């Protein structure tokens, strides 16, 4: 399981011209599920995302996590993160989990994040939808995490 984490001052998801989710300060997470991922990977990546120290403390150092700051989390399913890009000029998707398995783990990830951060703090994109994602990257600060 992979997650592209971006510290944002705001982010939103639009589907069919309608805004379906938005957050202010926090993390925008693009979540990729790979073959072989399971509950353990979902739990580990959820823990990492929520506790990864990418927010500044009073001295400006990255010493505070999303849980420390009380910020929001917007999770967007992103199967292309599981792409094999090691050869050629076209990505392969044999590493990506099957859609049903990926959707189940995406839902489990959301449930785990909501338990730790609070239901009102965790927003989501829509699995399988054509989404338009807008963000203002704060920093910019972007990390790839995996479990």
C-alpha atoms as a printed R data frame, in Angstrom:
    type eleno elety resid chain resno       x      y       z
1   ATOM     1    CA   UNK     A     1   0.000  0.000   0.000
2   ATOM     2    CA   UNK     A     2   1.355  3.377  -1.000
3   ATOM     3    CA   UNK     A     3   0.376  6.869  -0.064
4   ATOM     4    CA   UNK     A     4   1.467 10.133  -1.625
5   ATOM     5    CA   UNK     A     5   1.140 12.637   1.221
6   ATOM     6    CA   UNK     A     6   0.862 16.349   0.549
7   ATOM     7    CA   UNK     A     7   0.663 18.967   3.271
8   ATOM     8    CA   UNK     A     8  -2.026 21.377   2.103
9   ATOM     9    CA   UNK     A     9  -3.589 24.642   3.153
10  ATOM    10    CA   UNK     A    10  -6.720 23.437   1.359
11  ATOM    11    CA   UNK     A    11  -7.827 20.688  -1.031
12  ATOM    12    CA   UNK     A    12 -11.021 19.499  -2.676
13  ATOM    13    CA   UNK     A    13 -12.478 16.812  -4.932
14  ATOM    14    CA   UNK     A    14 -14.993 17.517  -7.681
15  ATOM    15    CA   UNK     A    15 -17.017 14.873  -9.536
16  ATOM    16    CA   UNK     A    16 -19.249 15.709 -12.503
17  ATOM    17    CA   UNK     A    17 -18.881 19.434 -11.802
18  ATOM    18    CA   UNK     A    18 -19.948 19.095  -8.143
19  ATOM    19    CA   UNK     A    19 -17.619 19.501  -5.163
20  ATOM    20    CA   UNK     A    20 -17.982 16.324  -3.084
21  ATOM    21    CA   UNK     A    21 -15.235 16.835  -0.477
22  ATOM    22    CA   UNK     A    22 -13.053 19.625   0.792
23  ATOM    23    CA   UNK     A    23 -10.645 20.316   3.622
24  ATOM    24    CA   UNK     A    24  -8.742 23.272   4.927
25  ATOM    25    CA   UNK     A    25  -5.295 22.802   6.491
26  ATOM    26    CA   UNK     A    26  -4.152 19.213   6.684
27  ATOM    27    CA   UNK     A    27  -3.095 16.351   4.433
28  ATOM    28    CA   UNK     A    28  -4.208 15.316   0.979
29  ATOM    29    CA   UNK     A    29  -3.446 11.614   0.597
30  ATOM    30    CA   UNK     A    30  -3.445  9.812  -2.729
31  ATOM    31    CA   UNK     A    31  -3.851  6.143  -1.748
32  ATOM    32    CA   UNK     A    32  -2.696  3.256  -3.931
33  ATOM    33    CA   UNK     A    33  -3.505 -0.376  -3.132
34  ATOM    34    CA   UNK     A    34  -1.275 -3.127  -4.483
35  ATOM    35    CA   UNK     A    35  -1.785 -6.873  -4.907
36  ATOM    36    CA   UNK     A    36  -1.095 -8.638  -1.636
37  ATOM    37    CA   UNK     A    37  -2.051 -5.670   0.544
38  ATOM    38    CA   UNK     A    38  -4.348 -6.419   3.456
39  ATOM    39    CA   UNK     A    39  -5.610 -5.137   6.798
40  ATOM    40    CA   UNK     A    40  -2.094 -4.959   8.236
41  ATOM    41    CA   UNK     A    41  -0.919 -2.630   5.474
42  ATOM    42    CA   UNK     A    42  -4.031 -0.469   5.821
43  ATOM    43    CA   UNK     A    43  -3.502 -0.166   9.581
44  ATOM    44    CA   UNK     A    44   0.209  0.567   9.251
45  ATOM    45    CA   UNK     A    45  -0.208  3.193   6.540
46  ATOM    46    CA   UNK     A    46  -3.060  4.851   8.449
47  ATOM    47    CA   UNK     A    47  -0.840  5.056  11.535
48  ATOM    48    CA   UNK     A    48   2.047  6.497   9.496
49  ATOM    49    CA   UNK     A    49  -0.063  9.116   7.715
50  ATOM    50    CA   UNK     A    50  -1.688 10.351  10.913
51  ATOM    51    CA   UNK     A    51   1.529 10.440  12.961
52  ATOM    52    CA   UNK     A    52   4.090 11.465  10.315
53  ATOM    53    CA   UNK     A    53   5.658 14.700  11.529
54  ATOM    54    CA   UNK     A    54   5.398 17.102   8.587
55  ATOM    55    CA   UNK     A    55   3.868 20.148  10.270
56  ATOM    56    CA   UNK     A    56   6.022 22.877  11.810
57  ATOM    57    CA   UNK     A    57   6.419 23.362  15.536
58  ATOM    58    CA   UNK     A    58   6.915 26.782  17.133
59  ATOM    59    CA   UNK     A    59  10.535 26.879  15.860
60  ATOM    60    CA   UNK     A    60   9.564 26.002  12.285
61  ATOM    61    CA   UNK     A    61  10.896 22.420  12.372
62  ATOM    62    CA   UNK     A    62   8.741 19.547  11.093
63  ATOM    63    CA   UNK     A    63   7.931 18.070  14.487
64  ATOM    64    CA   UNK     A    64   4.127 17.884  14.545
65  ATOM    65    CA   UNK     A    65   1.783 15.312  13.055
66  ATOM    66    CA   UNK     A    66  -1.731 15.651  11.694
67  ATOM    67    CA   UNK     A    67  -3.040 14.312  15.007
68  ATOM    68    CA   UNK     A    68  -0.950 16.922  16.874
69  ATOM    69    CA   UNK     A    69  -2.318 19.799  14.794
70  ATOM    70    CA   UNK     A    70  -5.932 18.649  14.600
71  ATOM    71    CA   UNK     A    71  -5.848 19.106  10.828
72  ATOM    72    CA   UNK     A    72  -8.054 17.324   8.319
73  ATOM    73    CA   UNK     A    73  -7.317 14.405   5.993
74  ATOM    74    CA   UNK     A    74  -8.655 14.078   2.448
75  ATOM    75    CA   UNK     A    75  -8.121 10.559   1.042
76  ATOM    76    CA   UNK     A    76  -8.282 10.076  -2.727
77  ATOM    77    CA   UNK     A    77  -8.077  6.552  -4.205
78  ATOM    78    CA   UNK     A    78  -5.280  6.503  -6.797
79  ATOM    79    CA   UNK     A    79  -4.687  3.147  -8.487
80  ATOM    80    CA   UNK     A    80  -1.943  4.607 -10.699
81  ATOM    81    CA   UNK     A    81   0.384  4.724  -7.670
82  ATOM    82    CA   UNK     A    82   0.674  0.949  -8.036
83  ATOM    83    CA   UNK     A    83   1.934  1.263 -11.611
84  ATOM    84    CA   UNK     A    84   5.062 -0.498 -12.780
85  ATOM    85    CA   UNK     A    85   7.162  2.210 -14.405
86  ATOM    86    CA   UNK     A    86  10.470  0.321 -14.540
87  ATOM    87    CA   UNK     A    87  10.589 -0.142 -18.292
88  ATOM    88    CA   UNK     A    88   9.206  1.342 -21.440
89  ATOM    89    CA   UNK     A    89   7.171  4.487 -21.836
90  ATOM    90    CA   UNK     A    90   3.773  3.150 -20.802
91  ATOM    91    CA   UNK     A    91   2.883  2.193 -17.221
92  ATOM    92    CA   UNK     A    92   1.782 -1.339 -16.404
93  ATOM    93    CA   UNK     A    93  -0.845 -2.015 -13.766
94  ATOM    94    CA   UNK     A    94  -0.251 -5.665 -12.915
95  ATOM    95    CA   UNK     A    95   0.901 -4.596  -9.407
96  ATOM    96    CA   UNK     A    96  -2.423 -2.894  -8.640
97  ATOM    97    CA   UNK     A    97  -4.958 -4.756  -6.532
98  ATOM    98    CA   UNK     A    98  -8.139 -5.954  -8.213
99  ATOM    99    CA   UNK     A    99 -10.855 -3.275  -8.007
100 ATOM   100    CA   UNK     A   100 -13.027 -5.083  -5.427
101 ATOM   101    CA   UNK     A   101 -10.071 -5.795  -3.122
102 ATOM   102    CA   UNK     A   102  -8.744 -2.249  -3.538
103 ATOM   103    CA   UNK     A   103 -12.136 -0.721  -2.746
104 ATOM   104    CA   UNK     A   104 -12.439 -2.847   0.420
105 ATOM   105    CA   UNK     A   105  -8.984 -1.804   1.636
106 ATOM   106    CA   UNK     A   106  -9.673  1.838   0.762
107 ATOM   107    CA   UNK     A   107 -12.812  1.646   2.926
108 ATOM   108    CA   UNK     A   108 -10.890 -0.068   5.737
109 ATOM   109    CA   UNK     A   109  -8.238  2.651   5.570
110 ATOM   110    CA   UNK     A   110 -10.917  5.336   5.885
111 ATOM   111    CA   UNK     A   111 -12.517  3.546   8.850
112 ATOM   112    CA   UNK     A   112  -9.166  3.253  10.652
113 ATOM   113    CA   UNK     A   113  -8.293  6.906  10.016
114 ATOM   114    CA   UNK     A   114 -11.703  8.016  11.298
115 ATOM   115    CA   UNK     A   115 -11.278  5.998  14.482
116 ATOM   116    CA   UNK     A   116  -7.957  7.740  15.206
117 ATOM   117    CA   UNK     A   117  -8.569 11.248  13.863
118 ATOM   118    CA   UNK     A   118 -12.322 11.610  14.218
119 ATOM   119    CA   UNK     A   119 -15.086 11.155  11.669
120 ATOM   120    CA   UNK     A   120 -15.421 14.883  10.981
121 ATOM   121    CA   UNK     A   121 -11.681 15.219  10.215
122 ATOM   122    CA   UNK     A   122 -11.506 12.557   7.458
123 ATOM   123    CA   UNK     A   123 -12.974 13.299   4.023
124 ATOM   124    CA   UNK     A   124 -12.835 11.159   0.909
125 ATOM   125    CA   UNK     A   125 -12.879 10.998  -2.829
126 ATOM   126    CA   UNK     A   126 -14.997  8.393  -4.607
127 ATOM   127    CA   UNK     A   127 -13.522  5.056  -5.578
128 ATOM   128    CA   UNK     A   128 -13.634  4.493  -9.337
129 ATOM   129    CA   UNK     A   129 -14.876  7.990 -10.161
130 ATOM   130    CA   UNK     A   130 -13.343 10.487 -12.561
131 ATOM   131    CA   UNK     A   131 -12.263 13.077  -9.999
132 ATOM   132    CA   UNK     A   132 -10.879 16.571 -10.364
133 ATOM   133    CA   UNK     A   133  -8.590 17.232  -7.410
134 ATOM   134    CA   UNK     A   134  -7.590 20.763  -6.454
135 ATOM   135    CA   UNK     A   135  -5.017 21.625  -3.840
136 ATOM   136    CA   UNK     A   136  -2.735 24.257  -2.481
137 ATOM   137    CA   UNK     A   137   0.405 22.423  -1.414
138 ATOM   138    CA   UNK     A   138   1.788 24.039   1.731
139 ATOM   139    CA   UNK     A   139   5.553 24.274   1.540
140 ATOM   140    CA   UNK     A   140   5.512 22.476  -0.829
141 ATOM   141    CA   UNK     A   141   5.733 19.380   1.331
142 ATOM   142    CA   UNK     A   142   5.207 15.999  -0.358
143 ATOM   143    CA   UNK     A   143   6.242 12.482   0.753
144 ATOM   144    CA   UNK     A   144   5.711  8.937  -0.501
145 ATOM   145    CA   UNK     A   145   4.889  6.541   2.330
146 ATOM   146    CA   UNK     A   146   4.384  2.795   2.097
147 ATOM   147    CA   UNK     A   147   3.355 -0.079   4.306
